[in-house]
Amino acid sequence: MIEVKFIRKSGLLEAFIYDGHADFDDYGKDIVCAAVTAQCMMAYNGLNEVMKIKNRIELNEDGGYLAVSLDGASTEEKKSAQVLMETLLLGIKAIEVQYGNFIQLIEEEV
């Protein structure tokens, strides 16, 4: 099962962590893993390449783990990043509605 955790501080989404495998289908055919990975990488690329917002990324080259944190960004950058972060959250929620046996969404306020 994939676990996607979103971490909020003072109401702002500041991090997301994608961990695990959906096991919906064989490697290379797993549409749940592909959907989650594509959305998470789109958000990361938007933050990093388009918006140039300072972030920290950790990933497993073989897949199954991606963590992105905005903890080094300024407050203004974090506020600007909310459009992408909240959009990612909505996308992951939509996947969970349809494939809830293969993905778990966790929202945490710290």
C-alpha positions as CSV (number, residue, x, y, z in Angstrom):
1,M,0.0,0.0,0.0
2,I,1.1,3.5,-0.7
3,E,1.0,6.0,2.1
4,V,1.0,9.7,1.2
5,K,1.5,12.0,4.2
6,F,0.9,15.8,4.0
7,I,2.4,17.9,6.8
8,R,0.9,21.3,7.7
9,K,2.5,23.9,9.9
10,S,0.4,26.9,10.9
11,G,-2.1,26.0,8.2
12,L,0.4,25.8,5.4
13,L,1.3,22.6,3.6
14,E,5.0,22.3,4.0
15,A,5.9,18.8,3.1
16,F,4.6,15.6,1.4
17,I,6.0,12.1,1.8
18,Y,5.1,9.2,-0.6
19,D,6.1,5.8,0.7
20,G,5.4,2.3,-0.4
21,H,4.0,0.4,-3.4
22,A,0.4,0.0,-4.3
23,D,0.7,-3.5,-5.6
24,F,-2.4,-2.9,-7.8
25,D,-0.7,-4.7,-10.6
26,D,2.8,-5.9,-11.8
27,Y,5.7,-3.5,-11.9
28,G,5.3,-1.4,-15.0
29,K,1.6,-1.9,-15.1
30,D,0.6,-0.4,-11.8
31,I,-1.6,2.5,-12.6
32,V,-2.0,3.6,-9.0
33,C,1.7,3.9,-8.5
34,A,2.1,5.6,-11.8
35,A,-0.7,8.1,-11.0
36,V,0.7,9.0,-7.5
37,T,4.3,9.2,-8.8
38,A,3.3,11.4,-11.7
39,Q,1.4,13.8,-9.5
40,C,4.1,14.0,-6.9
41,M,6.8,14.6,-9.4
42,M,4.7,17.3,-11.2
43,A,4.3,19.1,-7.9
44,Y,8.1,18.8,-7.1
45,N,9.1,20.0,-10.6
46,G,6.7,23.0,-10.4
47,L,8.1,24.0,-7.0
48,N,11.7,23.5,-8.0
49,E,11.9,24.3,-11.7
50,V,9.0,26.7,-12.3
51,M,8.6,28.6,-9.0
52,K,12.3,28.2,-7.9
53,I,11.2,27.7,-4.3
54,K,13.9,26.4,-2.0
55,N,13.1,22.8,-1.1
56,R,14.6,19.6,0.1
57,I,14.0,16.3,-1.8
58,E,14.8,12.7,-0.7
59,L,14.0,9.8,-3.0
60,N,14.6,6.2,-3.5
61,E,16.1,5.8,-7.0
62,D,14.2,2.4,-7.3
63,G,10.9,4.1,-6.5
64,G,8.6,3.7,-3.6
65,Y,9.8,6.8,-1.7
66,L,9.7,10.5,-2.3
67,A,9.8,13.2,0.3
68,V,9.6,17.0,-0.5
69,S,9.9,19.6,2.2
70,L,9.7,23.4,2.1
71,D,11.2,23.9,5.5
72,G,14.1,26.0,4.1
73,A,11.8,28.3,2.1
74,S,10.7,31.8,3.3
75,T,7.2,32.4,4.5
76,E,6.3,34.1,1.3
77,E,7.6,31.2,-0.8
78,K,5.6,28.8,1.3
79,K,2.5,30.9,0.8
80,S,3.1,30.9,-3.0
81,A,3.7,27.2,-3.0
82,Q,0.2,26.5,-1.6
83,V,-1.5,26.4,-5.0
84,L,0.7,23.5,-6.1
85,M,0.7,21.8,-2.7
86,E,-3.1,22.0,-2.2
87,T,-3.6,20.9,-5.9
88,L,-1.4,17.8,-5.2
89,L,-3.5,17.1,-2.1
90,L,-6.7,17.2,-4.1
91,G,-5.2,14.9,-6.7
92,I,-4.1,12.3,-4.2
93,K,-7.5,12.5,-2.5
94,A,-9.1,11.7,-5.9
95,I,-6.9,8.7,-6.3
96,E,-7.7,7.5,-2.8
97,V,-11.5,7.7,-3.4
98,Q,-11.2,5.4,-6.4
99,Y,-8.4,3.1,-5.2
100,G,-8.6,3.3,-1.4
101,N,-7.5,-0.3,-0.9
102,F,-4.1,0.6,-2.4
103,I,-3.4,4.1,-1.1
104,Q,-3.8,5.8,2.3
105,L,-3.7,9.6,2.7
106,I,-2.6,11.1,6.0
107,E,-2.9,14.8,6.8
108,E,-0.9,15.9,9.8
109,E,-0.7,19.3,11.6
110,V,2.6,19.8,13.5
